[in-house]
Amino acid sequence: MSASQPSLRWRLVRQLASLQAVFLSILALLIIAALWMTGSVISLQPEDETIDAIAQSIERDKDGALAIKETPMLAARRTELPGLWFVVRDRSGATIAEGAVPQAYAGVGGALDGIGQARFGSNLGGNAVPAARLQWVGSPIGEVQVLTGVDGSVSPSRVMAATSLVFFSTLLPLLAVTAVATMVAAPMVVRRAFSSLDSAVARAGQIDIDRQGTRLPVEDVPQEILPLVEAVNDALSRLDEGHERQKRLFAHLAHEWRTPVAILQARLDGLPSGPLKERIFEDTVRLATLAEQFLDLQRLNHRFEPAPVNLVDVARHVVSELAPLAIAANYEPCFQADEDTVEIIGDRVALERAVANLVQNAIQHGGRQGSITVHVGRATGITVTDEGKGIPAEQRGRIFEPFHRLSGYGKGFGLGLNFVQEIARLHGGQVQVLEGPTGGAAFRLSFPLAG
C-alpha cells in the first residue's frame, strides 16, 4: 500500500472524534444553560451588576465621610432603573443612601453586620415588601455593605465571564479527558472492528495463477464490506473458469498438433535426401518441439511429488538423448560434471524437460558451429553453453517472455525458455543468462541443494 493512500481506520477515528467533540460541545452548552437556569453553579442575578456599580462608586470626602462618585457604571444603572435605591454602610457604621429606600429596610443594615449576604421580600398578609439584596463587597474605600433592590439586567460581559469560569474550570477538563480517551480508545475499537479483515487480506496474498479455487473468507466480515468481498470472490470464480477453459484449449491444441506433425515426419522419411529435406525436417522438429512445450506447460499445472533427484544423472541423460540432433546440426556435444552426485529435491521429468529445452535452444541459436557444453557443479547447478552470438546484456531479462524475438536472430525463442523459468521457480531455483567463455550464451539453472 502506498504511503500516500488515506487510511480508512484513521479516517473513521478522526470522524468519530470530530462527531464526539460536536456532541460534547452541545452537551456542555446545555449543561451550562441548565446550571445557569437553576443557579446550581452559575449565579447571575441582576442586583449583582447593581451592587458592583454602587460599590465601585463609593469614596470618602475630605472630611472622611462616605460619598458617591459618579461613574459610567452607576450612571448606566440609574438610566436602566429610574427607581434605583440603595443604602451603603461601612464597618464603622457610617451610611449613605440614595433613592426612595423602602421603610421595611430603613434599619436593616446595622442588624446584619455579621451576615455576608441576604435576600429579602415578602407578600404575607397582603402587605407587599419589595425584594432586596444585601451583601458585603469590596470597594475603593474597603469593604462596605450594600443594600439595594433586585431589578435590572445582567450585562453580556458578566454572563461571558461567569460562563467562561465554569467552562474552563469544569467542562474543559472534562472535554479534554474525553478527547484523550477517544483518541486512545477509538483506534483500538476500530482496529478490533477491522480485525476480521486480516484473514481476508492474508488469503488475498495467497491468490496465484497456480492456486485455483482460492476465495476470500466471508466469516465475521462487517456487513458494510461484505458486498466487496463477495464481488471479489465472484471475480475470482470467473477467472478460475476462464483459466480452466484456456488450459483445456491449450491441451487440446497440443494433442491435435502432434498427429499432423507425426504424419509429416513420416512422409519426410520417404523423400530423397537433400538440402530441402533437411530444412523441412528442421522446421518439422520445431513444430514437434512447440507441441511438446505446450504439453509441458499443461503438465506444470499438475503438482508433482517431490523426490531426491541427481542433477548429474539428469544432465547426462539429456545430453545422450539429444546428442544425435546436435551432431546432425554440426555441433559437438559435451558433458562435464565436477562430481558424481549433485542432489536436489524435485521432479525428475520436469527437470529433464527444462535441460532439454536449454539444449534445444542452444542447437537452434548456437550458430551451427563449435560445441554445446552441459556442465554440472554443486555451486553452479546445470549450465548449458554454446559458441554462438550470445545474448546482449540489455536483452537477457526479456528472452524468458513467451515467443520473444531478438533483433539479429532469425527465429524467436518460442515457449522453451519461459517453460524453463517456470520449472526453476517451482523448484525454488532460478535461471540466469550469462556470457559464455567464448562469447556465446550460457544458461545456468541453479537450485537449493538437498539436505
C-alpha positions in Angstrom: 0.0 0.0 0.0 1.3 3.4 -0.9 2.1 5.8 1.9 0.0 8.5 0.2 -3.1 6.4 0.3 -5.6 7.5 3.1 -6.1 5.2 6.0 -9.7 4.1 6.4 -9.0 3.3 10.1 -7.7 6.8 10.9 -10.4 8.4 8.8 -13.0 6.7 10.9 -11.1 7.6 14.1 -11.0 11.3 13.1 -14.7 11.4 12.1 -15.6 9.7 15.3 -13.5 12.1 17.4 -15.0 15.1 15.5 -18.5 13.9 15.9 -17.9 13.2 19.6 -16.4 16.7 20.0 -19.5 18.3 18.5 -21.9 16.3 20.7 -19.8 17.1 23.8 -19.8 20.8 22.9 -23.6 20.8 22.6 -23.8 18.9 25.9 -21.5 21.4 27.5 -23.7 24.3 26.4 -26.8 22.5 27.6 -25.1 21.8 31.0 -24.1 25.5 31.3 -27.6 26.6 30.4 -29.1 24.2 33.0 -26.7 25.3 35.7 -27.4 28.9 34.9 -31.1 28.5 35.0 -31.1 26.5 38.2 -28.4 28.6 39.8 -26.6 25.4 40.9 -23.2 26.7 39.8 -23.6 30.0 37.9 -25.5 32.5 39.9 -26.1 35.6 37.8 -28.6 38.0 39.4 -29.5 41.5 38.1 -28.7 43.0 41.5 -25.1 41.7 41.3 -24.5 44.2 38.4 -26.1 47.0 40.5 -24.2 46.1 43.7 -20.8 46.2 41.8 -21.7 49.5 40.2 -22.6 51.0 43.6 -19.6 49.7 45.4 -17.1 51.0 42.8 -18.7 54.5 43.1 -18.2 54.8 46.9 -15.4 57.2 48.1 -14.7 59.5 51.1 -14.9 63.2 51.0 -12.3 65.5 52.5 -13.9 65.0 56.0 -13.8 61.2 55.7 -17.5 60.8 55.3 -18.9 58.4 52.7 -19.6 60.0 49.3 -20.9 58.8 45.9 -18.7 59.4 42.8 -20.5 59.5 39.5 -19.2 56.6 37.4 -20.2 55.3 34.0 -21.4 52.0 35.6 -23.5 53.7 38.1 -24.9 56.1 35.5 -25.8 53.2 33.3 -27.7 51.5 36.2 -29.6 54.7 37.0 -30.6 55.0 33.4 -31.8 51.5 33.3 -33.5 51.7 36.8 -35.2 55.0 37.3 -36.4 53.9 40.7 -32.9 52.8 41.8 -32.4 53.0 45.6 -29.6 51.8 47.8 -28.0 52.1 51.2 -24.3 51.8 51.7 -22.7 51.2 55.2 -19.1 50.7 56.2 -17.6 48.8 59.1 -17.7 51.9 61.3 -21.5 52.2 60.9 -21.4 55.2 58.6 -24.1 55.1 55.9 -25.0 56.8 52.8 -28.3 56.3 50.8 -29.8 57.3 47.5 -33.3 57.0 46.2 -36.6 56.1 47.9 -35.5 53.4 50.4 -38.5 51.2 51.4 -39.5 51.7 55.0 -39.1 48.0 55.7 -35.3 48.3 55.0 -34.6 51.5 56.9 -32.8 49.9 59.8 -31.7 46.5 58.3 -28.0 47.2 57.8 -26.8 47.6 61.3 -28.7 44.5 62.5 -26.9 42.3 59.9 -23.3 43.2 60.2 -22.4 39.6 60.7 -24.2 38.4 57.6 -22.2 38.2 54.3 -25.2 38.4 52.1 -29.0 38.0 52.3 -32.1 38.3 50.2 -35.4 39.9 51.4 -39.0 40.3 50.3 -42.4 39.3 51.4 -46.1 39.3 50.4 -47.7 37.9 53.5 -51.0 39.3 54.9 -51.5 41.4 51.8 -48.5 43.7 52.7 -46.1 43.6 49.8 -42.4 44.2 50.7 -40.3 44.8 47.6 -37.4 42.3 47.1 -34.0 43.5 48.1 -30.5 42.2 48.3 -27.8 42.8 51.0 -24.2 42.0 50.5 -20.8 42.9 51.9 -18.4 43.7 48.9 -15.1 45.3 48.3 -14.9 49.0 47.3 -12.2 51.7 46.7 -12.5 52.5 50.5 -12.6 49.0 51.7 -15.3 46.5 52.5 -18.8 48.0 52.5 -22.4 46.7 53.0 -24.7 47.4 50.1 -28.5 47.0 50.3 -30.5 47.6 47.1 -33.4 46.4 45.0 -33.2 43.3 42.7 -34.4 44.9 39.5 -32.3 45.3 36.3 -30.4 43.1 33.9 -27.1 41.3 33.6 -24.5 42.6 31.2 -23.2 40.3 28.4 -19.6 40.7 29.7 -20.7 39.4 33.1 -22.5 36.5 31.5 -19.4 35.6 29.4 -17.1 35.9 32.4 -19.3 33.6 34.5 -19.8 31.2 31.7 -16.0 31.1 30.9 -15.3 30.5 34.6 -17.5 27.4 34.7 -16.3 26.2 31.2 -12.6 26.4 31.9 -12.8 25.2 35.5 -15.2 22.3 35.0 -16.3 21.5 31.5 -12.9 22.0 29.6 -11.1 19.4 31.8 -14.0 17.0 31.2 -13.8 17.6 27.4 -10.0 17.2 27.4 -10.2 13.9 29.3 -12.9 12.6 27.0 -11.0 13.7 23.9 -7.8 11.9 25.1 -9.9 8.8 25.9 -11.4 8.9 22.5 -8.1 9.2 20.7 -6.7 6.3 22.7 -9.8 4.0 22.7 -11.2 4.7 19.2 -8.2 3.3 17.3 -8.4 0.2 19.4 -12.1 -0.2 18.8 -11.7 0.4 15.0 -8.7 -1.9 14.8 -10.7 -4.6 16.5 -13.7 -4.0 14.2 -11.3 -4.4 11.2 -9.5 -7.4 12.6 -12.0 -9.7 10.8 -10.5 -8.4 7.5 -7.0 -9.5 8.4 -7.8 -13.1 7.4 -9.2 -11.8 4.1 -6.0 -9.8 3.5 -3.9 -12.8 4.3 -5.9 -15.0 1.9 -5.7 -12.4 -0.8 -1.9 -12.6 -0.6 -2.2 -16.3 -1.5 -4.0 -15.7 -4.7 -1.9 -17.0 -7.6 -2.3 -18.4 -11.1 -1.3 -21.8 -9.8 -3.8 -21.8 -6.9 -7.2 -22.0 -8.4 -10.2 -22.1 -6.0 -8.8 -19.5 -3.6 -11.5 -17.4 -2.1 -11.6 -14.6 0.5 -13.3 -15.7 3.8 -16.6 -14.0 4.5 -16.9 -15.1 8.1 -17.1 -12.2 10.6 -16.7 -9.7 7.7 -18.6 -6.4 8.5 -21.9 -6.2 6.7 -20.8 -2.9 5.0 -17.7 -4.6 3.5 -19.3 -8.0 2.7 -20.6 -6.9 -0.8 -17.0 -6.0 -1.8 -15.6 -9.3 -0.5 -18.4 -11.2 -2.3 -17.7 -9.3 -5.5 -14.0 -10.2 -5.4 -14.9 -13.9 -4.8 -17.3 -13.8 -7.8 -14.5 -12.2 -9.9 -12.1 -15.0 -8.8 -14.6 -17.6 -9.8 -14.9 -16.1 -13.3 -11.1 -16.0 -13.6 -10.8 -19.7 -12.5 -13.4 -20.7 -15.1 -11.6 -18.7 -17.8 -8.2 -20.3 -16.8 -9.7 -23.8 -16.9 -11.1 -23.1 -20.4 -7.7 -21.9 -21.5 -5.9 -24.9 -20.1 -8.3 -27.2 -21.9 -7.8 -25.3 -25.1 -4.0 -25.5 -24.9 -4.0 -29.2 -24.1 -6.4 -29.9 -26.9 -4.3 -27.9 -29.4 -1.1 -29.6 -28.2 -2.5 -33.0 -28.7 -4.1 -32.0 -32.1 -0.7 -30.7 -33.3 1.1 -33.9 -32.5 -0.8 -36.0 -35.0 -0.2 -33.9 -38.2 3.4 -33.4 -37.2 3.9 -37.1 -36.8 2.4 -37.7 -40.2 4.5 -35.0 -41.7 7.7 -36.5 -40.2 6.7 -40.0 -41.6 6.2 -38.6 -45.1 9.5 -36.8 -45.0 11.3 -40.0 -44.3 10.2 -41.2 -47.7 11.6 -38.2 -49.6 15.1 -38.4 -51.2 17.9 -36.8 -49.2 18.9 -33.2 -49.9 19.2 -29.7 -48.5 15.5 -29.1 -48.9 14.6 -32.2 -46.9 17.0 -31.2 -44.2 15.4 -27.7 -44.0 11.9 -29.1 -43.9 12.9 -31.7 -41.3 14.3 -29.0 -39.0 11.1 -27.0 -39.3 9.1 -30.1 -38.5 11.3 -30.7 -35.5 10.5 -27.1 -34.3 6.8 -27.8 -34.7 7.1 -31.0 -32.7 9.1 -29.2 -30.1 6.4 -26.5 -29.8 3.7 -29.1 -29.4 5.7 -30.8 -26.6 6.3 -27.4 -24.9 2.5 -26.8 -24.9 2.1 -30.2 -23.3 4.8 -29.4 -20.8 3.1 -26.3 -19.8 -0.1 -28.3 -19.1 1.9 -30.8 -17.1 3.2 -28.0 -14.9 -0.3 -27.3 -13.7 -0.4 -30.7 -12.0 1.6 -30.8 -8.8 4.3 -33.4 -8.7 5.6 -35.4 -5.7 9.0 -34.1 -4.6 11.7 -36.7 -4.5 15.6 -36.7 -4.4 17.0 -36.1 -7.9 20.6 -36.3 -9.0 21.3 -33.4 -11.4 24.3 -35.2 -12.8 22.1 -38.1 -14.0 19.5 -35.7 -15.4 22.1 -33.8 -17.5 23.9 -36.9 -18.7 20.6 -38.4 -19.8 19.5 -35.3 -21.7 22.9 -35.0 -23.5 22.8 -38.6 -24.6 19.2 -38.2 -25.9 19.9 -35.1 -27.9 23.4 -35.8 -29.0 22.3 -37.1 -32.4 20.3 -34.0 -33.1 23.2 -31.8 -32.0 25.7 -33.7 -34.2 23.3 -33.5 -37.2 23.2 -29.7 -36.7 27.1 -29.6 -36.9 27.7 -29.3 -33.1 30.0 -31.2 -30.8 28.0 -32.2 -27.7 30.0 -32.2 -24.5 29.1 -33.3 -20.9 31.0 -32.2 -17.8 30.4 -32.9 -14.1 32.5 -31.8 -11.2 31.3 -34.8 -9.1 29.1 -37.8 -9.4 26.2 -36.6 -7.3 24.6 -33.2 -7.0 21.2 -33.9 -5.4 18.2 -31.7 -5.1 14.5 -32.3 -4.2 12.2 -32.0 -7.2 10.6 -33.7 -10.2 13.0 -35.6 -12.5 10.8 -35.5 -15.6 10.2 -31.7 -15.3 14.0 -31.1 -14.7 14.9 -33.2 -17.8 12.4 -31.2 -19.9 14.0 -28.0 -18.6 17.5 -29.1 -19.5 16.3 -30.5 -22.9 14.8 -27.1 -23.7 18.1 -25.3 -23.0 20.0 -27.8 -25.2 17.4 -27.5 -28.0 17.7 -23.7 -27.6 21.5 -23.9 -28.0 21.1 -26.1 -31.1 18.7 -23.6 -32.7 20.6 -20.4 -31.9 24.2 -21.5 -31.5 25.3 -20.7 -35.0 25.7 -24.3 -36.1 29.3 -24.4 -35.1 31.5 -25.2 -32.2 30.4 -27.2 -29.2 27.4 -27.3 -26.8 28.6 -28.0 -23.3 26.4 -29.1 -20.4 28.2 -28.7 -17.1 27.0 -29.8 -13.6 28.5 -28.4 -10.4 27.4 -28.3 -6.8 27.9 -24.5 -6.6 26.6 -23.6 -10.1 23.9 -26.2 -10.8 23.4 -27.0 -14.5 25.0 -24.7 -17.1 24.3 -25.1 -20.9 26.9 -23.1 -23.0 27.1 -22.6 -26.8 29.5 -20.8 -29.0 27.0 -18.6 -30.9 26.5 -14.9 -30.9 25.4 -14.7 -27.3 22.6 -12.6 -25.8 23.0 -8.8 -25.4 23.1 -7.9 -21.7 20.2 -5.5 -22.0 18.0 -8.2 -23.6 18.8 -11.1 -21.2 15.8 -10.4 -18.9 13.2 -10.4 -21.7 14.1 -13.6 -23.5 12.1 -15.6 -20.9 9.0 -14.0 -22.2 6.9 -16.4 -24.4 7.9 -16.1 -28.1 10.2 -13.1 -27.5 12.3 -12.4 -30.6 15.7 -10.6 -30.5 16.9 -8.4 -33.4 19.5 -10.3 -35.4 18.1 -13.7 -34.7 16.2 -15.3 -37.5 13.9 -17.2 -35.1 12.1 -16.5 -31.8 12.6 -18.3 -28.6 9.1 -19.8 -28.5 7.9 -21.2 -25.2 11.0 -23.1 -24.2 12.8 -20.5 -22.1 9.6 -19.5 -20.4 8.9 -23.1 -19.6 12.5 -23.4 -18.1 11.9 -20.4 -15.9 8.6 -21.8 -14.6 10.3 -25.2 -13.7 13.1 -23.3 -11.9 10.5 -21.3 -10.0 8.5 -24.3 -8.9 11.8 -25.9 -7.6 12.7 -22.8 -5.7 15.6 -22.0 -8.0 16.3 -19.6 -10.9 17.6 -19.5 -14.4 20.2 -16.9 -15.5 21.7 -15.8 -18.8 25.5 -15.4 -18.7 28.2 -14.8 -21.3 30.0 -18.0 -22.3 33.8 -18.3 -22.2 34.0 -17.9 -26.0 31.3 -15.2 -26.3 28.3 -17.4 -26.7 25.3 -17.7 -24.4 25.4 -19.6 -21.1 22.1 -20.6 -19.4 22.5 -21.5 -15.7 19.9 -23.4 -13.8 20.5 -23.3 -10.0 18.5 -25.0 -7.3 18.6 -25.3 -3.5 20.6 -28.5 -2.7 19.0 -31.4 -0.8 20.0 -31.6 2.9 
